[in-house]
């Protein structure tokens, strides 16, 4: 095991594994001349895996157009009677893999993992060689690509491309018969946990799985199940304490993220042949009328939009600590969740969200054309995403489409609407335990949450548009915050929760960077940015129509300067002040009217008239405090 590295697959862990991250031989193949590893006579570059060649950290830092690239490295293995699996966390977009000159797999999909049993082609001694061809056409808009730009340089809301290997490559030694995959599904209402396991390799008769669940030192279950046809499907009934105080001790939430540790053993003919570690949680999410429910209680969502990019490493985190730090910072700023925007994040981020208590909306990276090929590609990859991440308690909502990207003619073309509906129902079929947003932002059809994107940064305008005097029929018939209708004809609001899932986007950066950055609005200095954010969040928190919100955004991301944090994760104003504003209590009630009026003036005349008291309060030094209260549905939070 690599003591200095984080285990790449946190919900199915073994002791024996080897990272293949590090230096690989590398070359581009712009003309597509190479068909197999033996065709390559000159490896002219060296790359640091798992960083994409467009990134600085890769050592290549080539942001030009390259459709094909090749990787190769040698590795050693000690003699063993175990099978050897080669895992790739993600390769964008298509990958062929050879081991010792043997073609092993042809995988398509840039955001999901794949694995290969390479045992049969390993040499009995000496070095082993793995070669990867990655194809990623930079101009192909019919594949899921998320925020990766198709232009030479990043523009508007799109960012540098990520080609080839961008997540960990690793080896794992497993027994001849081994546990290949597991799945956890909590059933809060019955106080049960669904458990599925799949055995691979040399499947034998008389196999049993022993499952041991513990919370701390408390044993919950220690059961044995017969494996039939290489798999088991069980509902594990826990001893229900009945009283809520005891129940709550076992529940997972952002405020108390209790995890249940699992040890799973595979026995054959009375012999232990495989053992893995995992974890799960007792957590349920649902929709009840106009509210999002967590563990059977209304829960107000305070999310921040998280693009998941770093300046030097692009979509790949610089380290596991960087992923953990993003979760910690998000919670310290008063949010209880993130909307991972147009990116399927590394499983290590989900692990830290599970451990530290942060809810995640998981959103499929969009394709931008509607073709039979794009439908096939996105549907296949989305299915793989759900399979990979369905066991994570932090994942609470699935989002297959954003802002009609990939389905641009929803209002006029039935086929576009049918695809949105089809993916909604497919998602509910694969995972009936979580809410699904059919199309986040506008032009909603079938959905569990009606999500609105509105970048009007004037608090009084938002209060007027969504305030108590507004009739819902007028909102959905007449309002077009993004220039689009909120619901399509025939898909009226059916009482689902309404959430403001993109808003804000206020830019603030150093004056010398203003010319190359943008936002939906701009602050001239840090104090003005703090005041505008506080006023906006105070208003949104008080709008009773909303069951939650998602602010844009967590960090500055290349030319977008609308983060609460700079790209290096430095806060633009003190974390405690951000948290206070996020919770809607950043400024005293008696000063609120004056502040709102001042923000109105700032928008019309760029003049800022604030009382000395407000100036003093906003300018004082703040210390970083423990994670604030950020849950529940009550708008009157504890002081």
MOVENWO-V958923 format. One record per residue. RES is the residue in one small letter. OMEGA is omega in radians with two decimals (NA if undefined). Layout:
RES & OMEGA
RES & OMEGA
This chain:
x & -3.13
x & -3.07
x & -3.05
x & -3.10
x & 3.13
x & -3.11
x & -2.98
x & -3.07
x & -2.91
x & -3.11
x & 3.01
x & -2.95
x & 3.00
x & -3.13
x & -3.00
x & 3.06
x & -3.09
x & 3.08
x & 3.01
x & 3.02
x & 3.14
x & -3.03
x & 3.01
x & 2.94
x & -3.01
x & 2.99
x & 3.02
x & 3.10
x & -3.01
x & -3.11
x & 3.14
x & -3.05
x & -3.01
x & 3.10
x & -3.08
x & -3.08
x & -3.09
x & 3.11
x & -3.03
x & -3.14
x & -3.08
x & 3.00
x & -2.94
x & -3.10
x & 3.03
x & -3.09
x & 3.06
x & 3.08
x & 0.30
x & -3.08
x & -3.10
x & -3.09
x & 3.08
x & -3.03
x & 3.09
x & -3.04
x & -3.12
x & -3.03
x & 3.13
x & 3.11
x & 3.09
x & -3.09
x & 3.12
x & -3.13
x & 3.11
x & -3.10
x & -3.05
x & 3.01
x & -3.08
x & 3.10
x & 3.01
x & 3.00
x & 3.06
x & 3.05
x & 3.13
x & 3.06
x & 3.03
x & 3.11
x & -3.09
x & 3.04
x & 3.13
x & 2.97
x & -3.14
x & 3.11
x & 3.07
x & -3.06
x & 3.00
x & 3.12
x & 3.08
x & 3.06
x & -3.07
x & 0.11
x & 3.12
x & -3.09
x & 2.89
x & -3.08
x & 3.03
x & 2.99
x & -3.09
x & 3.08
x & -3.14
x & 3.08
x & -3.02
x & -3.06
x & 2.98
x & -3.02
x & 3.08
x & -3.12
x & -2.97
x & -3.03
x & -3.04
x & -3.06
x & 2.97
x & -3.05
x & -3.11
x & 2.96
x & -3.04
x & -3.03
x & -2.99
x & -3.07
x & 3.14
x & 3.05
x & -3.11
x & 3.10
x & 3.12
x & -3.09
x & 2.99
x & -3.08
x & 3.05
x & -3.14
x & -3.11
x & 2.92
x & 3.10
x & 3.08
x & -3.13
x & -3.11
x & -3.06
x & -3.09
x & -3.08
x & -3.13
x & -3.14
x & 3.08
x & 3.07
x & -3.06
x & 3.08
x & -3.04
x & -3.13
x & -3.03
x & 3.07
x & 3.05
x & -3.08
x & -3.13
x & -3.14
x & 3.13
x & 3.06
x & -3.08
x & -3.14
x & -2.93
x & 3.13
x & -3.13
x & 3.04
x & -3.10
x & 3.00
x & -3.07
x & 3.09
x & 2.96
x & -2.96
x & 2.97
x & -3.05
x & 3.11
x & 3.12
x & 3.06
x & -3.10
x & 3.08
x & 3.10
x & 3.00
x & -2.98
x & 3.07
x & -3.05
x & -3.01
x & 3.03
x & 3.09
x & 3.09
x & 3.07
x & 3.12
x & 3.07
x & -3.03
x & -3.05
x & -3.14
x & -3.11
x & -3.13
x & 3.03
x & 3.07
x & -3.11
x & 3.06
x & 3.11
x & -3.08
x & -3.08
x & -3.12
x & -3.09
x & -3.12
x & -3.10
x & -3.06
x & 3.02
x & 3.10
x & 3.05
x & 3.08
x & 3.00
x & 3.04
x & -3.08
x & 3.14
x & -3.14
x & -3.13
x & 2.93
x & -3.02
x & 3.11
x & -3.09
x & 3.09
x & 3.10
x & 3.10
x & 3.04
x & -2.95
x & 3.08
x & -3.10
x & 3.06
x & 3.08
x & -3.13
x & -3.14
x & 3.05
x & -3.12
x & 3.00
x & 3.08
x & -3.07
x & 2.92
x & -3.08
x & -3.13
x & 3.07
x & 3.08
x & -3.05
x & -3.14
x & 3.07
x & -3.09
x & -3.05
x & -3.12
x & 3.13
x & 3.10
x & -3.06
x & 3.12
x & -3.09
x & -3.04
x & 3.06
x & 3.02
x & 3.07
x & -3.13
x & -3.12
x & -3.01
x & -3.13
x & 3.09
x & 3.11
x & 3.14
x & -3.09
x & 2.96
x & -3.06
x & -3.12
x & 3.05
x & 3.14
x & 3.08
x & 3.12
x & 3.08
x & -3.14
x & 3.06
x & -3.10
x & -3.13
x & 3.11
x & 3.10
x & 3.05
x & 3.14
x & 3.02
x & 3.06
x & 3.12
x & 3.00
x & -3.06
x & 3.06
x & 3.05
x & -3.11
x & 3.07
x & 3.05
x & -3.05
x & -3.04
x & -3.10
x & 2.95
x & -3.07
x & 3.02
x & -3.13
x & 3.05
x & -3.12
x & 3.06
x & -3.04
x & -3.12
x & -3.06
x & 3.02
x & -3.04
x & 2.98
x & 3.13
x & -3.05
x & -3.12
x & 3.10
x & 3.10
x & 3.02
x & -3.02
x & -3.04
x & -3.02
x & 3.09
x & -3.04
x & 3.12
x & 3.11
x & 3.11
x & -3.13
x & 3.04
x & 3.09
x & 3.12
x & 3.09
x & 3.11
x & -3.11
x & 3.10
x & 3.10
x & -3.12
x & 3.14
x & 3.13
x & 3.12
x & 3.13
x & 3.11
x & 3.02
x & 3.14
x & 3.05
x & 3.12
x & 3.05
x & 2.90
x & 3.10
x & -2.89
x & 3.01
x & 3.14
x & 2.96
x & -2.97
x & 3.06
x & 3.13
x & 3.11
x & 3.04
x & 3.13
x & 3.09
x & -3.13
x & 3.05
x & 3.05
x & -3.03
x & -3.03
x & 3.07
x & 3.09
x & 3.14
x & -3.07
x & 2.87
x & -3.08
x & -3.00
x & -3.12
x & 3.01
x & -3.00
x & 2.73
x & -3.05
x & 3.02
x & 3.05
x & 3.11
x & 3.04
x & -3.14
x & -3.14
x & 3.08
x & -3.13
x & -3.08
x & -3.06
x & 3.13
x & 3.13
x & -3.07
x & 3.10
x & 3.07
x & 3.12
x & 3.10
x & -3.13
x & 3.11
x & -3.11
x & -2.89
x & -3.05
x & -3.10
x & -3.11
x & 3.13
x & -3.12
x & -3.11
x & -3.03
x & -3.13
x & 3.03
x & -3.13
x & -3.12
x & -3.12
x & 3.09
x & 3.00
x & 3.08
x & 3.06
x & -3.09
x & 3.07
x & -2.93
x & -3.08
x & -3.11
x & -3.08
x & -2.99
x & -2.99
x & -3.11
x & -3.10
x & 3.11
x & 3.11
x & -3.11
x & -3.14
x & 3.08
x & 3.13
x & -3.13
x & 3.14
x & 3.03
x & -3.09
x & 3.05
x & 3.13
x & 3.12
x & 3.09
x & -3.12
x & 3.13
x & -3.14
x & -3.02
x & -3.09
x & 3.01
x & 3.12
x & 3.02
x & -3.08
x & -3.10
x & -3.03
x & 3.01
x & -3.11
x & 3.12
x & -3.06
x & 3.01
x & 3.10
x & -3.07
x & 3.05
x & 3.10
x & 3.10
x & -2.99
x & -3.08
x & 3.00
x & -3.07
x & -3.07
x & 2.97
x & -3.05
x & 3.07
x & -3.07
x & -3.09
x & 3.10
x & 3.10
x & 3.13
x & 3.13
x & -3.06
x & -3.03
x & -3.06
x & -3.03
x & -3.13
x & -3.09
x & 3.03
x & -3.13
x & 3.14
x & 3.09
x & 3.14
x & -3.04
x & -3.14
x & -2.95
x & -3.05
x & 3.08
x & -3.05
x & 3.13
x & -3.06
x & -3.13
x & 3.06
x & -3.11
x & 3.09
x & 3.10
x & 3.09
x & -3.13
x & -3.14
x & -3.11
x & 3.10
x & -3.07
x & 3.12
x & 3.13
x & 3.02
x & 3.06
x & -3.14
x & 3.06
x & -2.92
x & 2.84
x & 3.06
x & 3.12
x & 3.14
x & -3.11
x & -3.09
x & 2.92
x & 3.10
x & 3.11
x & -3.06
x & -3.10
x & 3.14
x & -3.07
x & -3.02
x & -3.08
x & -3.13
x & 3.13
x & 3.00
x & 3.14
x & 2.98
x & -3.09
x & 3.00
x & -3.08
x & 3.12
x & -3.05
x & -3.13
x & 3.09
x & 3.11
x & 3.12
x & -3.12
x & -3.14
x & 3.12
x & -3.12
x & -3.13
x & -3.12
x & -3.11
x & 3.06
x & -3.12
x & -3.08
x & 3.11
x & -3.07
x & -3.12
x & -3.04
x & 3.13
x & -3.02
x & 3.01
x & 3.13
x & -3.14
x & 3.04
x & -3.09
x & 3.07
x & 0.10
x & -3.06
x & -3.05
x & 2.89
x & -3.10
x & -3.10
x & -3.05
x & 3.09
x & -3.09
x & -3.03
x & 3.10
x & 2.93
x & 3.07
x & 2.95
x & -3.10
x & 3.12
x & 3.08
x & 2.99
x & 3.14
x & 3.12
x & 2.87
x & -2.91
x & -3.08
x & -3.12
x & 3.10
x & 3.07
x & -3.12
x & -3.14
x & 3.11
x & -3.14
x & -3.14
x & 3.07
x & -3.11
x & -3.08
x & -3.08
x & -3.07
x & -3.09
x & -3.06
x & 3.08
x & -2.99
x & -3.10
x & 3.12
x & -3.13
x & -3.13
x & 3.12
x & 3.13
x & 3.11
x & 3.07
x & 3.12
x & -3.13
x & -3.11
x & -3.06
x & -3.03
x & -3.09
x & 3.03
x & -3.01
x & -3.10
x & -3.13
x & 3.09
x & 3.10
x & -3.13
x & 3.14
x & 3.12
x & -3.13
x & -3.10
x & -3.09
x & -3.05
x & -3.06
x & -3.14
x & 3.12
x & 3.01
x & 3.10
x & -3.09
x & 3.04
x & -3.11
x & -3.11
x & 3.00
x & -3.09
x & -3.11
x & 3.11
x & -3.11
x & -3.12
x & 3.11
x & 3.10
x & -3.06
x & 3.11
x & -3.12
x & NA
